[in-house]
């Protein structure tokens, strides 16, 4: 465990945290985007001995995470890769989140589904796509543009398409199930729908 050397608000780096070097200055200090933090952090050359180089695989596994928010609402997220190079991508009321674990895990048993196929998209490419999605898409818990926005399940569906993963493997999205049944989303899910994708 060590502290970064950011002039303002240095952060503690713990064993197992990962990041990407975005710049090395003329004395060997490194500017690193740690996956768990929003702001890149400077690390002095002398402390770089605490870091280990990990090479991102050209092809990575993709896993669907189904994270219950209640007995009714199921939040979806995607994990790309395994081990220290894995990242979880998700979309919720506050926008896109990227980290090592789902930010919306509320203690309910989480389901995982390994999706067939590998993605050759890099984490940088996936992150860029996700950020653009978050900036250009209005969040709505109902999803599927039912009330004029999209939700976490729509995000996963579209992200899998970008990563060239067969989307027919995905479960039915809740909004699609409601449409197929011909029932109004608000009537079927009631007030609990307002909690979908909202971190506690």
N, C-alpha and C positions, 0 to 999 in steps of 0.2 A: 504494500500500500504506500502511495506517495501522493504529494500534492502537485498540481500543475503550477506553472509559473506565470499565469495570466496576471497582468497588472491589476485588473479589477476582478474581484470575486474568484480567486483560484479555487479549484475543485479537487476533491480527493478521488484518486483513481484506485479502484480495488481489483484484486486478482480476478481475472475472467472478463473484465471489460475490454471491448475492442473498439477500434476506430480506424480512420483512414488518414494518412499523411497528405496534406494538401500543399504544404510549402516547407522548404528547408532553407534557412537563411545562410549568410556567408560564414557564420561561425559554427554551424551545425545544429542550431536549435530548430525544433520541429513544431509546425502548427498542425494540430491534429483535430479532426472531426470525430469525437467519440460518439458512438451510436446512442448512448444514453443521455447526451446533453445537446441542447440546441445551439450553444455557442462554441465555436472552435477554440481550442486551448493550446497555449504555447507550453512546450516542455523543453527545458534546457538540455543541451547535448549530454551533460554529465548524468542526467536522469534517464536517458534513452536506453541505458543498460537494463532498466527495469522492464523494457518492452521486448516483445518477441515478434518477429515478422511472420505473418500468416499470408499465404498466397490464395487469392480467391479462385476457386475452381472455375473453369470455363463453362461447365454445365452443372447446374445445381438442382437439387430436389425441391419440390414445392409441396407444402402441406397446408391443408385447410384446417383452421382452428375454429371450432364452434364453441363460443364462450357464453354460457347462459347468463342473462341479466335478471331473469326471474323464471317462474315456471312456464311462461309463455314466450318471452322475447329471447331470441337467439342472435347474439352478436357474432359476425364473421370477421376473421382476420386471416392473413396469409403469412406463413413462415417460408422464407426462401433460404435454402442451404441448411447445414447442420453445424453444430459445434460453435466455436468462437466466431465463425464467419456468417452465422445465421442472423437474419433480421426479420422482424415481424412488421408487416405493413397493415394499417387499418384506417378506417374513416369513421368519424363520429361527429357529434354536435360541435366540437371545438376545432374540427378540421382533421387533416391527415396526421397520424402518429406513426413514428418509425422508431423501433427500439429492439431490445433483445427479447422482450416478452410483451404480451398484450397488456395495455394499460387499463383494460376494462375487466380484468379478471376479478370477480366478486366473491370467490370462494366456492362457487358451485362446481361440481365435477365438469371438467372441460373435455370435449371430444376432439379427436384429431383424425384426419383422413388424408393419408398419403395419396397424392394425385399422380396418375401415370404420366410419364414423360418428364423431360428435364428442360429447364430454361437456360438459354445461353445469354440472356440479358444480364448485364452487370448490375451490381447494386447501385452504382451511380446512375445508370439508365433508368432503373426502376424507381429510384428516389426522385429523379427529375420528373418522370411521368406522374408519380403520385402527387407531387407538389403542385403540378399544373392542374391535375384533377381537382385537388382541394381548393385551388384558387378560382376555378371556373365552374364549380358545381355547388349548388345550394344544398345544404343538408336538410333532409326531411325524414323523420323516423318511419313514415309510411312507405317510403321508397318507390322505385319504379316510376317516378314522375307522377304518382297517383295524386299527390297534392302539390305538385310543382317542384319536387326535389328528389334526391337519391339518398340511399342509406348505405350502411356497411356492406350489405349483401350485394347491392348493385356495384359497389366499388370492387369487391372481390371478383365478381363476374367479369367486369371490364378489364381488370388487371390481369386476370388469367388469359384473356384474349390477347392482351399486349405481350404477355410472356410466351404466347403460342402454346398454351396448355389447353388440352381438350376440355371445353366447358361443359360437355354433356355429362361429365363425372360429378359435377356439383349437384347438391340437393336442390330441390325446388326452393326458390326464394319465397318468403312468406307473403309478399305482396302478390306474387304470381299465383300462389295457392288461393288467395282470397279472390282474385279476379276469376280464376277457373271455377270457383264455387259461386260466383255471382253475388258475393256478399260485400257490403261496404267495409273498408278496412277499420274505420273507427268503431263500427258496430261489433265486429268480430273480436277485436283486440281490446277495445275499451280504453280507459284512461292509462293502462299500463304501457300503451304504445309510446307515450310521451317520454318514457324512461329509456327507450332503446338507444343505445349508442351514446349515452351520457355518463361520463365518469362520475363516480360518487365523490 
